[in-house]
């Protein structure tokens, strides 16, 4: 029974890994992609989210260099109590 579970889970694990790596390199191998984040801790979630978005925009501007051909994914927010983090995927052509 244990071998049957291993035989059933191995293809699932391989599929999950290839799907994950395809999503990271979805833009092709001719681009360098990285995650840029901005975080903030304020008196409430709304203020923290706004400050985190502002810091993220500043970091994207710093890392863009030449804006020609740069793509930025939609911003994702993650908040715990009053602390928020904004992140986005930024890709440059090589």
N, CA, C and O atoms as a CHARMM CRD file, in Angstrom:
* protein
*
  376
    1    1 UNK  N      0.82800  -1.19300   0.00000 PROA 1      0.00000
    2    1 UNK  CA     0.00000   0.00000   0.00000 PROA 1      0.00000
    3    1 UNK  C      0.87500   1.26000   0.00000 PROA 1      0.00000
    4    1 UNK  O      0.56400   2.25200  -0.65800 PROA 1      0.00000
    5    2 UNK  N      1.96600   1.19200   0.74900 PROA 2      0.00000
    6    2 UNK  CA     2.86100   2.34500   0.82900 PROA 2      0.00000
    7    2 UNK  C      3.48700   2.63700  -0.54400 PROA 2      0.00000
    8    2 UNK  O      3.63200   3.79900  -0.92400 PROA 2      0.00000
    9    3 UNK  N      3.85000   1.60100  -1.27100 PROA 3      0.00000
   10    3 UNK  CA     4.42700   1.79400  -2.60800 PROA 3      0.00000
   11    3 UNK  C      3.41600   2.40000  -3.56200 PROA 3      0.00000
   12    3 UNK  O      3.77300   3.18700  -4.43800 PROA 3      0.00000
   13    4 UNK  N      2.16400   2.03500  -3.39400 PROA 4      0.00000
   14    4 UNK  CA     1.11500   2.59400  -4.23500 PROA 4      0.00000
   15    4 UNK  C      0.97500   4.09600  -4.00400 PROA 4      0.00000
   16    4 UNK  O      0.80700   4.85900  -4.95600 PROA 4      0.00000
   17    5 UNK  N      1.04200   4.52000  -2.74900 PROA 5      0.00000
   18    5 UNK  CA     0.98500   5.95400  -2.43100 PROA 5      0.00000
   19    5 UNK  C      2.17100   6.69300  -3.03100 PROA 5      0.00000
   20    5 UNK  O      2.01400   7.77200  -3.60200 PROA 5      0.00000
   21    6 UNK  N      3.34900   6.11400  -2.90200 PROA 6      0.00000
   22    6 UNK  CA     4.54500   6.74800  -3.46200 PROA 6      0.00000
   23    6 UNK  C      4.42400   6.83600  -4.97900 PROA 6      0.00000
   24    6 UNK  O      4.75900   7.86000  -5.57500 PROA 6      0.00000
   25    7 UNK  N      3.94500   5.76400  -5.60100 PROA 7      0.00000
   26    7 UNK  CA     3.78300   5.76200  -7.05400 PROA 7      0.00000
   27    7 UNK  C      2.72700   6.77600  -7.50100 PROA 7      0.00000
   28    7 UNK  O      2.83900   7.34600  -8.58600 PROA 7      0.00000
   29    8 UNK  N      1.70900   7.00300  -6.68000 PROA 8      0.00000
   30    8 UNK  CA     0.66300   7.96300  -7.03500 PROA 8      0.00000
   31    8 UNK  C      1.10300   9.40000  -6.78500 PROA 8      0.00000
   32    8 UNK  O      0.72300  10.30200  -7.53200 PROA 8      0.00000
   33    9 UNK  N      1.89000   9.62000  -5.75400 PROA 9      0.00000
   34    9 UNK  CA     2.29600  10.98100  -5.41100 PROA 9      0.00000
   35    9 UNK  C      3.47500  11.49600  -6.21800 PROA 9      0.00000
   36    9 UNK  O      3.61700  12.70800  -6.38000 PROA 9      0.00000
   37   10 UNK  N      4.31400  10.62600  -6.72400 PROA 10     0.00000
   38   10 UNK  CA     5.48500  11.06700  -7.48200 PROA 10     0.00000
   39   10 UNK  C      5.10200  11.87600  -8.72000 PROA 10     0.00000
   40   10 UNK  O      5.67000  12.95000  -8.91500 PROA 10     0.00000
   41   11 UNK  N      4.17200  11.42600  -9.56900 PROA 11     0.00000
   42   11 UNK  CA     3.79400  12.25800 -10.72600 PROA 11     0.00000
   43   11 UNK  C      3.13500  13.57400 -10.32100 PROA 11     0.00000
   44   11 UNK  O      3.31500  14.59400 -10.98700 PROA 11     0.00000
   45   12 UNK  N      2.37000  13.54800  -9.22700 PROA 12     0.00000
   46   12 UNK  CA     1.74200  14.79000  -8.75900 PROA 12     0.00000
   47   12 UNK  C      2.78500  15.80100  -8.31500 PROA 12     0.00000
   48   12 UNK  O      2.67800  16.99100  -8.61300 PROA 12     0.00000
   49   13 UNK  N      3.79400  15.32100  -7.60100 PROA 13     0.00000
   50   13 UNK  CA     4.86100  16.21500  -7.14900 PROA 13     0.00000
   51   13 UNK  C      5.64000  16.76300  -8.34700 PROA 13     0.00000
   52   13 UNK  O      5.98300  17.94500  -8.37800 PROA 13     0.00000
   53   14 UNK  N      5.91500  15.91600  -9.31900 PROA 14     0.00000
   54   14 UNK  CA     6.63200  16.37500 -10.51000 PROA 14     0.00000
   55   14 UNK  C      5.80900  17.40400 -11.27900 PROA 14     0.00000
   56   14 UNK  O      6.34800  18.40500 -11.75100 PROA 14     0.00000
   57   15 UNK  N      4.51100  17.16100 -11.40700 PROA 15     0.00000
   58   15 UNK  CA     3.63300  18.10700 -12.09200 PROA 15     0.00000
   59   15 UNK  C      3.57400  19.44200 -11.35400 PROA 15     0.00000
   60   15 UNK  O      3.61400  20.50300 -11.97800 PROA 15     0.00000
   61   16 UNK  N      3.47900  19.39000 -10.03000 PROA 16     0.00000
   62   16 UNK  CA     3.43700  20.62900  -9.24500 PROA 16     0.00000
   63   16 UNK  C      4.72900  21.41300  -9.40800 PROA 16     0.00000
   64   16 UNK  O      4.69400  22.63500  -9.54900 PROA 16     0.00000
   65   17 UNK  N      5.86800  20.73100  -9.39200 PROA 17     0.00000
   66   17 UNK  CA     7.15000  21.41200  -9.53300 PROA 17     0.00000
   67   17 UNK  C      7.28000  22.05100 -10.91300 PROA 17     0.00000
   68   17 UNK  O      7.72300  23.19500 -11.02200 PROA 17     0.00000
   69   18 UNK  N      6.90200  21.33200 -11.96600 PROA 18     0.00000
   70   18 UNK  CA     7.03500  21.91100 -13.31100 PROA 18     0.00000
   71   18 UNK  C      6.06300  23.05200 -13.51400 PROA 18     0.00000
   72   18 UNK  O      6.39700  24.02800 -14.18600 PROA 18     0.00000
   73   19 UNK  N      4.87400  22.95900 -12.95600 PROA 19     0.00000
   74   19 UNK  CA     3.91700  24.06100 -13.05500 PROA 19     0.00000
   75   19 UNK  C      4.43900  25.27900 -12.33500 PROA 19     0.00000
   76   19 UNK  O      4.31500  26.39800 -12.83300 PROA 19     0.00000
   77   20 UNK  N      5.03400  25.07500 -11.14600 PROA 20     0.00000
   78   20 UNK  CA     5.57100  26.18500 -10.37300 PROA 20     0.00000
   79   20 UNK  C      6.71500  26.85300 -11.13200 PROA 20     0.00000
   80   20 UNK  O      6.75600  28.08000 -11.21800 PROA 20     0.00000
   81   21 UNK  N      7.63200  26.08100 -11.67900 PROA 21     0.00000
   82   21 UNK  CA     8.75200  26.69500 -12.37300 PROA 21     0.00000
   83   21 UNK  C      8.30900  27.34300 -13.68100 PROA 21     0.00000
   84   21 UNK  O      8.92000  28.32300 -14.11000 PROA 21     0.00000
   85   22 UNK  N      7.26000  26.82300 -14.32900 PROA 22     0.00000
   86   22 UNK  CA     6.74600  27.47900 -15.52700 PROA 22     0.00000
   87   22 UNK  C      6.14300  28.83400 -15.20300 PROA 22     0.00000
   88   22 UNK  O      6.27900  29.77300 -15.98800 PROA 22     0.00000
   89   23 UNK  N      5.47600  28.95300 -14.06000 PROA 23     0.00000
   90   23 UNK  CA     4.86900  30.23100 -13.70600 PROA 23     0.00000
   91   23 UNK  C      5.92900  31.26700 -13.37500 PROA 23     0.00000
   92   23 UNK  O      5.72900  32.45300 -13.63700 PROA 23     0.00000
   93   24 UNK  N      7.05400  30.84800 -12.80600 PROA 24     0.00000
   94   24 UNK  CA     8.12500  31.78900 -12.48700 PROA 24     0.00000
   95   24 UNK  C      8.78400  32.28300 -13.76900 PROA 24     0.00000
   96   24 UNK  O      9.12400  33.46100 -13.87500 PROA 24     0.00000
   97   25 UNK  N      8.96800  31.39500 -14.74300 PROA 25     0.00000
   98   25 UNK  CA     9.63900  31.75500 -15.98500 PROA 25     0.00000
   99   25 UNK  C      8.65300  31.88200 -17.14000 PROA 25     0.00000
  100   25 UNK  O      8.99100  31.57800 -18.28400 PROA 25     0.00000
  101   26 UNK  N      7.44600  32.32600 -16.84400 PROA 26     0.00000
  102   26 UNK  CA     6.40900  32.41100 -17.86800 PROA 26     0.00000
  103   26 UNK  C      6.75600  33.41500 -18.96000 PROA 26     0.00000
  104   26 UNK  O      6.24800  33.30200 -20.07600 PROA 26     0.00000
  105   27 UNK  N      7.60100  34.38400 -18.67000 PROA 27     0.00000
  106   27 UNK  CA     7.93100  35.41400 -19.64900 PROA 27     0.00000
  107   27 UNK  C      9.04200  34.98500 -20.59800 PROA 27     0.00000
  108   27 UNK  O      9.43200  35.76400 -21.46700 PROA 27     0.00000
  109   28 UNK  N      9.55200  33.79000 -20.46100 PROA 28     0.00000
  110   28 UNK  CA    10.60800  33.31200 -21.33800 PROA 28     0.00000
  111   28 UNK  C     11.97400  33.53400 -20.74000 PROA 28     0.00000
  112   28 UNK  O     12.11900  34.23200 -19.73700 PROA 28     0.00000
  113   29 UNK  N     12.96400  32.94700 -21.34800 PROA 29     0.00000
  114   29 UNK  CA    14.31700  33.02300 -20.80100 PROA 29     0.00000
  115   29 UNK  C     15.05000  34.28900 -21.20900 PROA 29     0.00000
  116   29 UNK  O     16.18200  34.50200 -20.77500 PROA 29     0.00000
  117   30 UNK  N     14.43600  35.14100 -22.03600 PROA 30     0.00000
  118   30 UNK  CA    15.10900  36.36300 -22.46700 PROA 30     0.00000
  119   30 UNK  C     14.82100  37.54200 -21.54100 PROA 30     0.00000
  120   30 UNK  O     15.09900  38.68500 -21.90300 PROA 30     0.00000
  121   31 UNK  N     14.26700  37.28600 -20.35200 PROA 31     0.00000
  122   31 UNK  CA    13.99900  38.34600 -19.39200 PROA 31     0.00000
  123   31 UNK  C     14.50400  37.94700 -18.00400 PROA 31     0.00000
  124   31 UNK  O     14.48100  36.77600 -17.62500 PROA 31     0.00000
  125   32 UNK  N     14.95300  38.93900 -17.27100 PROA 32     0.00000
  126   32 UNK  CA    15.32100  38.75300 -15.87600 PROA 32     0.00000
  127   32 UNK  C     14.16800  39.25400 -15.01800 PROA 32     0.00000
  128   32 UNK  O     13.77200  40.41400 -15.13800 PROA 32     0.00000
  129   33 UNK  N     13.62700  38.40900 -14.16500 PROA 33     0.00000
  130   33 UNK  CA    12.48900  38.78100 -13.32600 PROA 33     0.00000
  131   33 UNK  C     12.86500  38.68400 -11.85400 PROA 33     0.00000
  132   33 UNK  O     13.63300  37.80800 -11.45600 PROA 33     0.00000
  133   34 UNK  N     12.32500  39.58100 -11.06000 PROA 34     0.00000
  134   34 UNK  CA    12.54300  39.54700  -9.62000 PROA 34     0.00000
  135   34 UNK  C     11.35600  40.17800  -8.91800 PROA 34     0.00000
  136   34 UNK  O     10.59500  40.93900  -9.51700 PROA 34     0.00000
  137   35 UNK  N     11.20800  39.85400  -7.64000 PROA 35     0.00000
  138   35 UNK  CA    10.10900  40.37000  -6.83500 PROA 35     0.00000
  139   35 UNK  C     10.59000  41.60300  -6.08100 PROA 35     0.00000
  140   35 UNK  O     11.63900  41.58000  -5.43800 PROA 35     0.00000
  141   36 UNK  N      9.81600  42.67500  -6.16600 PROA 36     0.00000
  142   36 UNK  CA    10.10800  43.91000  -5.44500 PROA 36     0.00000
  143   36 UNK  C      9.03500  44.07000  -4.37300 PROA 36     0.00000
  144   36 UNK  O      7.85100  43.86600  -4.64200 PROA 36     0.00000
  145   37 UNK  N      9.44500  44.43500  -3.15800 PROA 37     0.00000
  146   37 UNK  CA     8.48300  44.59000  -2.06700 PROA 37     0.00000
  147   37 UNK  C      8.62700  45.95100  -1.40000 PROA 37     0.00000
  148   37 UNK  O      9.68000  46.58800  -1.44500 PROA 37     0.00000
  149   38 UNK  N      7.55200  46.36200  -0.79500 PROA 38     0.00000
  150   38 UNK  CA     7.53100  47.55400   0.04200 PROA 38     0.00000
  151   38 UNK  C      6.66000  47.24800   1.24100 PROA 38     0.00000
  152   38 UNK  O      5.57200  46.69400   1.08600 PROA 38     0.00000
  153   39 UNK  N      7.11200  47.59400   2.42800 PROA 39     0.00000
  154   39 UNK  CA     6.32000  47.27400   3.62300 PROA 39     0.00000
  155   39 UNK  C      6.14700  48.51400   4.49000 PROA 39     0.00000
  156   39 UNK  O      6.91600  49.47200   4.40800 PROA 39     0.00000
  157   40 UNK  N      5.11800  48.46200   5.31900 PROA 40     0.00000
  158   40 UNK  CA     4.82500  49.59000   6.20600 PROA 40     0.00000
  159   40 UNK  C      4.05100  49.08000   7.41700 PROA 40     0.00000
  160   40 UNK  O      3.35000  48.07000   7.35400 PROA 40     0.00000
  161   41 UNK  N      4.19500  49.80100   8.50600 PROA 41     0.00000
  162   41 UNK  CA     3.46600  49.50100   9.73100 PROA 41     0.00000
  163   41 UNK  C      2.92600  50.83300  10.25000 PROA 41     0.00000
  164   41 UNK  O      3.69900  51.71000  10.63400 PROA 41     0.00000
  165   42 UNK  N      1.61900  50.98300  10.26200 PROA 42     0.00000
  166   42 UNK  CA     1.00300  52.24800  10.66400 PROA 42     0.00000
  167   42 UNK  C     -0.14400  51.97900  11.63700 PROA 42     0.00000
  168   42 UNK  O     -0.31500  50.86000  12.12100 PROA 42     0.00000
  169   43 UNK  N     -0.92400  53.02300  11.91300 PROA 43     0.00000
  170   43 UNK  CA    -1.97500  52.91400  12.92000 PROA 43     0.00000
  171   43 UNK  C     -3.15500  52.05000  12.49600 PROA 43     0.00000
  172   43 UNK  O     -3.86900  51.52200  13.34900 PROA 43     0.00000
  173   44 UNK  N     -3.37300  51.89600  11.17800 PROA 44     0.00000
  174   44 UNK  CA    -4.44100  51.01100  10.70900 PROA 44     0.00000
  175   44 UNK  C     -4.06300  50.43200   9.35100 PROA 44     0.00000
  176   44 UNK  O     -3.08900  50.85900   8.73200 PROA 44     0.00000
  177   45 UNK  N     -4.84400  49.45500   8.89700 PROA 45     0.00000
  178   45 UNK  CA    -4.50900  48.73600   7.67200 PROA 45     0.00000
  179   45 UNK  C     -4.56200  49.62500   6.43800 PROA 45     0.00000
  180   45 UNK  O     -3.73200  49.47600   5.54100 PROA 45     0.00000
  181   46 UNK  N     -5.51400  50.54200   6.37100 PROA 46     0.00000
  182   46 UNK  CA    -5.63500  51.39900   5.19600 PROA 46     0.00000
  183   46 UNK  C     -4.39400  52.27100   5.00100 PROA 46     0.00000
  184   46 UNK  O     -3.88400  52.39700   3.88800 PROA 46     0.00000
  185   47 UNK  N     -3.92000  52.86400   6.08500 PROA 47     0.00000
  186   47 UNK  CA    -2.72400  53.71400   6.00700 PROA 47     0.00000
  187   47 UNK  C     -1.50200  52.86300   5.68000 PROA 47     0.00000
  188   47 UNK  O     -0.65900  53.26800   4.88000 PROA 47     0.00000
  189   48 UNK  N     -1.40400  51.69000   6.29100 PROA 48     0.00000
  190   48 UNK  CA    -0.26600  50.80400   6.01200 PROA 48     0.00000
  191   48 UNK  C     -0.24800  50.36500   4.56000 PROA 48     0.00000
  192   48 UNK  O      0.81200  50.32700   3.93500 PROA 48     0.00000
  193   49 UNK  N     -1.40900  50.03600   4.02000 PROA 49     0.00000
  194   49 UNK  CA    -1.49600  49.59500   2.62600 PROA 49     0.00000
  195   49 UNK  C     -1.06900  50.71100   1.68100 PROA 49     0.00000
  196   49 UNK  O     -0.35500  50.46000   0.71000 PROA 49     0.00000
  197   50 UNK  N     -1.50200  51.94800   1.95700 PROA 50     0.00000
  198   50 UNK  CA    -1.14500  53.08700   1.11400 PROA 50     0.00000
  199   50 UNK  C      0.35800  53.35400   1.16900 PROA 50     0.00000
  200   50 UNK  O      0.98800  53.59900   0.14100 PROA 50     0.00000
  201   51 UNK  N      0.93100  53.30700   2.37700 PROA 51     0.00000
  202   51 UNK  CA     2.37900  53.53500   2.51200 PROA 51     0.00000
  203   51 UNK  C      3.18800  52.41000   1.85700 PROA 51     0.00000
  204   51 UNK  O      4.21800  52.66300   1.23200 PROA 51     0.00000
  205   52 UNK  N      2.72300  51.18200   2.00300 PROA 52     0.00000
  206   52 UNK  CA     3.41900  50.05300   1.38000 PROA 52     0.00000
  207   52 UNK  C      3.39700  50.18200  -0.13900 PROA 52     0.00000
  208   52 UNK  O      4.39600  49.90400  -0.80200 PROA 52     0.00000
  209   53 UNK  N      2.26000  50.60200  -0.69000 PROA 53     0.00000
  210   53 UNK  CA     2.16500  50.80400  -2.14100 PROA 53     0.00000
  211   53 UNK  C      3.10400  51.90800  -2.61300 PROA 53     0.00000
  212   53 UNK  O      3.71800  51.79800  -3.67400 PROA 53     0.00000
  213   54 UNK  N      3.21200  52.96700  -1.82200 PROA 54     0.00000
  214   54 UNK  CA     4.11000  54.06900  -2.17500 PROA 54     0.00000
  215   54 UNK  C      5.56300  53.59900  -2.15400 PROA 54     0.00000
  216   54 UNK  O      6.33200  53.92400  -3.05700 PROA 54     0.00000
  217   55 UNK  N      5.94000  52.83900  -1.13200 PROA 55     0.00000
  218   55 UNK  CA     7.31200  52.33300  -1.04900 PROA 55     0.00000
  219   55 UNK  C      7.60700  51.33600  -2.15900 PROA 55     0.00000
  220   55 UNK  O      8.72300  51.29200  -2.67600 PROA 55     0.00000
  221   56 UNK  N      6.60700  50.53400  -2.52900 PROA 56     0.00000
  222   56 UNK  CA     6.78300  49.61100  -3.64200 PROA 56     0.00000
  223   56 UNK  C      7.02700  50.37900  -4.93200 PROA 56     0.00000
  224   56 UNK  O      7.91400  50.01700  -5.70500 PROA 56     0.00000
  225   57 UNK  N      6.26300  51.42200  -5.17700 PROA 57     0.00000
  226   57 UNK  CA     6.44700  52.23600  -6.38200 PROA 57     0.00000
  227   57 UNK  C      7.83400  52.85600  -6.42000 PROA 57     0.00000
  228   57 UNK  O      8.44900  52.93800  -7.48300 PROA 57     0.00000
  229   58 UNK  N      8.33300  53.29500  -5.26500 PROA 58     0.00000
  230   58 UNK  CA     9.68500  53.85900  -5.20400 PROA 58     0.00000
  231   58 UNK  C     10.72500  52.79200  -5.52900 PROA 58     0.00000
  232   58 UNK  O     11.67700  53.06300  -6.26000 PROA 58     0.00000
  233   59 UNK  N     10.55400  51.57600  -4.99300 PROA 59     0.00000
  234   59 UNK  CA    11.51100  50.50800  -5.25700 PROA 59     0.00000
  235   59 UNK  C     11.47600  50.06700  -6.72100 PROA 59     0.00000
  236   59 UNK  O     12.52100  49.77700  -7.30300 PROA 59     0.00000
  237   60 UNK  N     10.30200  50.01500  -7.30900 PROA 60     0.00000
  238   60 UNK  CA    10.20200  49.66100  -8.72500 PROA 60     0.00000
  239   60 UNK  C     10.91800  50.69800  -9.56700 PROA 60     0.00000
  240   60 UNK  O     11.62000  50.34500 -10.51500 PROA 60     0.00000
  241   61 UNK  N     10.75300  51.97900  -9.23700 PROA 61     0.00000
  242   61 UNK  CA    11.43200  53.04800  -9.97900 PROA 61     0.00000
  243   61 UNK  C     12.94500  52.92200  -9.85600 PROA 61     0.00000
  244   61 UNK  O     13.66800  53.16400 -10.82200 PROA 61     0.00000
  245   62 UNK  N     13.42500  52.54600  -8.67800 PROA 62     0.00000
  246   62 UNK  CA    14.86800  52.38800  -8.46600 PROA 62     0.00000
  247   62 UNK  C     15.40300  51.22200  -9.29300 PROA 62     0.00000
  248   62 UNK  O     16.46600  51.33500  -9.90400 PROA 62     0.00000
  249   63 UNK  N     14.68200  50.10600  -9.31800 PROA 63     0.00000
  250   63 UNK  CA    15.16600  48.89600  -9.97700 PROA 63     0.00000
  251   63 UNK  C     14.91100  48.86700 -11.47700 PROA 63     0.00000
  252   63 UNK  O     15.47000  48.02300 -12.17800 PROA 63     0.00000
  253   64 UNK  N     14.07500  49.77600 -11.98500 PROA 64     0.00000
  254   64 UNK  CA    13.76000  49.73600 -13.40500 PROA 64     0.00000
  255   64 UNK  C     14.92500  50.14400 -14.28300 PROA 64     0.00000
  256   64 UNK  O     15.13300  49.54700 -15.33900 PROA 64     0.00000
  257   65 UNK  N     15.69000  51.14600 -13.87600 PROA 65     0.00000
  258   65 UNK  CA    16.75800  51.62500 -14.73900 PROA 65     0.00000
  259   65 UNK  C     16.16900  52.20600 -16.00500 PROA 65     0.00000
  260   65 UNK  O     15.52800  53.25700 -15.96900 PROA 65     0.00000
  261   66 UNK  N     16.38000  51.53600 -17.12200 PROA 66     0.00000
  262   66 UNK  CA    15.80700  51.94500 -18.39500 PROA 66     0.00000
  263   66 UNK  C     14.39400  51.35700 -18.48500 PROA 66     0.00000
  264   66 UNK  O     14.24900  50.13500 -18.50700 PROA 66     0.00000
  265   67 UNK  N     13.34900  52.19500 -18.53800 PROA 67     0.00000
  266   67 UNK  CA    11.98600  51.67400 -18.51600 PROA 67     0.00000
  267   67 UNK  C     11.53900  50.98900 -19.80700 PROA 67     0.00000
  268   67 UNK  O     10.43200  50.45400 -19.85700 PROA 67     0.00000
  269   68 UNK  N     12.36000  50.99300 -20.83900 PROA 68     0.00000
  270   68 UNK  CA    11.96500  50.37300 -22.10600 PROA 68     0.00000
  271   68 UNK  C     11.87400  48.85500 -21.94200 PROA 68     0.00000
  272   68 UNK  O     12.85500  48.20700 -21.57700 PROA 68     0.00000
  273   69 UNK  N     10.71100  48.30000 -22.20900 PROA 69     0.00000
  274   69 UNK  CA    10.52700  46.85800 -22.17300 PROA 69     0.00000
  275   69 UNK  C     10.30700  46.26400 -20.80000 PROA 69     0.00000
  276   69 UNK  O     10.19400  45.04500 -20.67800 PROA 69     0.00000
  277   70 UNK  N     10.24200  47.07800 -19.76600 PROA 70     0.00000
  278   70 UNK  CA    10.03900  46.57200 -18.40700 PROA 70     0.00000
  279   70 UNK  C      8.55900  46.29500 -18.19600 PROA 70     0.00000
  280   70 UNK  O      7.70700  47.11500 -18.54100 PROA 70     0.00000
  281   71 UNK  N      8.25800  45.12500 -17.62300 PROA 71     0.00000
  282   71 UNK  CA     6.88000  44.78600 -17.28700 PROA 71     0.00000
  283   71 UNK  C      6.76100  44.61000 -15.78600 PROA 71     0.00000
  284   71 UNK  O      7.65300  44.05900 -15.14000 PROA 71     0.00000
  285   72 UNK  N      5.65500  45.08100 -15.23800 PROA 72     0.00000
  286   72 UNK  CA     5.39000  44.98900 -13.81100 PROA 72     0.00000
  287   72 UNK  C      4.04700  44.29600 -13.62300 PROA 72     0.00000
  288   72 UNK  O      3.04000  44.69700 -14.20700 PROA 72     0.00000
  289   73 UNK  N      4.04500  43.25000 -12.80000 PROA 73     0.00000
  290   73 UNK  CA     2.80100  42.50800 -12.55700 PROA 73     0.00000
  291   73 UNK  C      1.88400  43.32100 -11.64900 PROA 73     0.00000
  292   73 UNK  O      2.31800  44.31700 -11.07000 PROA 73     0.00000
  293   74 UNK  N      0.63700  42.91700 -11.51900 PROA 74     0.00000
  294   74 UNK  CA    -0.26000  43.58900 -10.57400 PROA 74     0.00000
  295   74 UNK  C      0.27600  43.48600  -9.14000 PROA 74     0.00000
  296   74 UNK  O      0.95000  42.52100  -8.78100 PROA 74     0.00000
  297   75 UNK  N     -0.03400  44.48100  -8.35000 PROA 75     0.00000
  298   75 UNK  CA     0.43600  44.52500  -6.96300 PROA 75     0.00000
  299   75 UNK  C     -0.37400  43.57300  -6.09700 PROA 75     0.00000
  300   75 UNK  O     -1.59700  43.48900  -6.20500 PROA 75     0.00000
  301   76 UNK  N      0.34200  42.86000  -5.23500 PROA 76     0.00000
  302   76 UNK  CA    -0.30400  41.97800  -4.26500 PROA 76     0.00000
  303   76 UNK  C     -0.04100  42.51900  -2.87400 PROA 76     0.00000
  304   76 UNK  O      1.07100  42.94100  -2.55900 PROA 76     0.00000
  305   77 UNK  N     -1.07000  42.50300  -2.04800 PROA 77     0.00000
  306   77 UNK  CA    -0.95500  43.00000  -0.68100 PROA 77     0.00000
  307   77 UNK  C     -1.11200  41.85700   0.30700 PROA 77     0.00000
  308   77 UNK  O     -1.91100  40.94200   0.10500 PROA 77     0.00000
  309   78 UNK  N     -0.34000  41.92700   1.37300 PROA 78     0.00000
  310   78 UNK  CA    -0.45000  40.96900   2.45800 PROA 78     0.00000
  311   78 UNK  C     -0.40400  41.76000   3.75600 PROA 78     0.00000
  312   78 UNK  O      0.58300  42.44100   4.03500 PROA 78     0.00000
  313   79 UNK  N     -1.46500  41.67200   4.55000 PROA 79     0.00000
  314   79 UNK  CA    -1.54700  42.44400   5.79100 PROA 79     0.00000
  315   79 UNK  C     -1.78300  41.53300   6.98100 PROA 79     0.00000
  316   79 UNK  O     -2.58400  40.60000   6.92400 PROA 79     0.00000
  317   80 UNK  N     -1.07500  41.82100   8.05200 PROA 80     0.00000
  318   80 UNK  CA    -1.30000  41.16700   9.33600 PROA 80     0.00000
  319   80 UNK  C     -1.45500  42.28900  10.35700 PROA 80     0.00000
  320   80 UNK  O     -0.52100  43.04600  10.61900 PROA 80     0.00000
  321   81 UNK  N     -2.64900  42.37900  10.92400 PROA 81     0.00000
  322   81 UNK  CA    -3.02300  43.47700  11.82000 PROA 81     0.00000
  323   81 UNK  C     -2.76600  44.80500  11.10400 PROA 81     0.00000
  324   81 UNK  O     -3.38800  45.06300  10.07300 PROA 81     0.00000
  325   82 UNK  N     -1.86900  45.65700  11.61700 PROA 82     0.00000
  326   82 UNK  CA    -1.62100  46.95900  10.99400 PROA 82     0.00000
  327   82 UNK  C     -0.41900  46.96000  10.05900 PROA 82     0.00000
  328   82 UNK  O     -0.14200  47.97700   9.42300 PROA 82     0.00000
  329   83 UNK  N      0.30300  45.84600   9.96000 PROA 83     0.00000
  330   83 UNK  CA     1.49300  45.77700   9.10700 PROA 83     0.00000
  331   83 UNK  C      1.11200  45.21500   7.74300 PROA 83     0.00000
  332   83 UNK  O      0.47100  44.16800   7.65300 PROA 83     0.00000
  333   84 UNK  N      1.51000  45.91700   6.67900 PROA 84     0.00000
  334   84 UNK  CA     1.20200  45.47500   5.31900 PROA 84     0.00000
  335   84 UNK  C      2.46800  45.42100   4.47400 PROA 84     0.00000
  336   84 UNK  O      3.42600  46.16200   4.69400 PROA 84     0.00000
  337   85 UNK  N      2.43600  44.51400   3.49900 PROA 85     0.00000
  338   85 UNK  CA     3.51900  44.40400   2.53600 PROA 85     0.00000
  339   85 UNK  C      2.90300  44.35900   1.14400 PROA 85     0.00000
  340   85 UNK  O      1.95000  43.61900   0.90000 PROA 85     0.00000
  341   86 UNK  N      3.44900  45.14900   0.24300 PROA 86     0.00000
  342   86 UNK  CA     3.02300  45.15200  -1.15400 PROA 86     0.00000
  343   86 UNK  C      4.15500  44.55500  -1.97600 PROA 86     0.00000
  344   86 UNK  O      5.32400  44.86400  -1.74600 PROA 86     0.00000
  345   87 UNK  N      3.81100  43.69600  -2.93900 PROA 87     0.00000
  346   87 UNK  CA     4.86000  43.08300  -3.76900 PROA 87     0.00000
  347   87 UNK  C      4.38600  43.01300  -5.21100 PROA 87     0.00000
  348   87 UNK  O      3.19000  42.95200  -5.49600 PROA 87     0.00000
  349   88 UNK  N      5.36600  43.02500  -6.11500 PROA 88     0.00000
  350   88 UNK  CA     5.08300  42.91600  -7.54800 PROA 88     0.00000
  351   88 UNK  C      6.27200  42.25700  -8.22400 PROA 88     0.00000
  352   88 UNK  O      7.40400  42.36400  -7.75100 PROA 88     0.00000
  353   89 UNK  N      6.01300  41.57700  -9.32900 PROA 89     0.00000
  354   89 UNK  CA     7.05800  40.95200 -10.12700 PROA 89     0.00000
  355   89 UNK  C      7.47500  41.92700 -11.22600 PROA 89     0.00000
  356   89 UNK  O      6.63500  42.39700 -11.99400 PROA 89     0.00000
  357   90 UNK  N      8.76800  42.23100 -11.30100 PROA 90     0.00000
  358   90 UNK  CA     9.31000  43.15800 -12.29500 PROA 90     0.00000
  359   90 UNK  C     10.23600  42.39300 -13.22100 PROA 90     0.00000
  360   90 UNK  O     11.13100  41.68500 -12.75700 PROA 90     0.00000
  361   91 UNK  N     10.03100  42.52700 -14.53100 PROA 91     0.00000
  362   91 UNK  CA    10.84400  41.81700 -15.51600 PROA 91     0.00000
  363   91 UNK  C     11.52200  42.80300 -16.46200 PROA 91     0.00000
  364   91 UNK  O     10.89800  43.74700 -16.94700 PROA 91     0.00000
  365   92 UNK  N     12.81200  42.56800 -16.71800 PROA 92     0.00000
  366   92 UNK  CA    13.62300  43.35800 -17.65100 PROA 92     0.00000
  367   92 UNK  C     13.98100  42.48800 -18.84100 PROA 92     0.00000
  368   92 UNK  O     14.17700  41.28500 -18.67200 PROA 92     0.00000
  369   93 UNK  N     14.07400  43.04400 -20.02300 PROA 93     0.00000
  370   93 UNK  CA    14.67900  42.27800 -21.12000 PROA 93     0.00000
  371   93 UNK  C     16.18600  42.21900 -20.90500 PROA 93     0.00000
  372   93 UNK  O     16.78000  43.16200 -20.38000 PROA 93     0.00000
  373   94 UNK  N     16.79300  41.13500 -21.30200 PROA 94     0.00000
  374   94 UNK  CA    18.25400  40.99200 -21.11300 PROA 94     0.00000
  375   94 UNK  C     19.02800  41.79100 -22.11400 PROA 94     0.00000
  376   94 UNK  O     20.25800  41.78100 -22.09400 PROA 94     0.00000
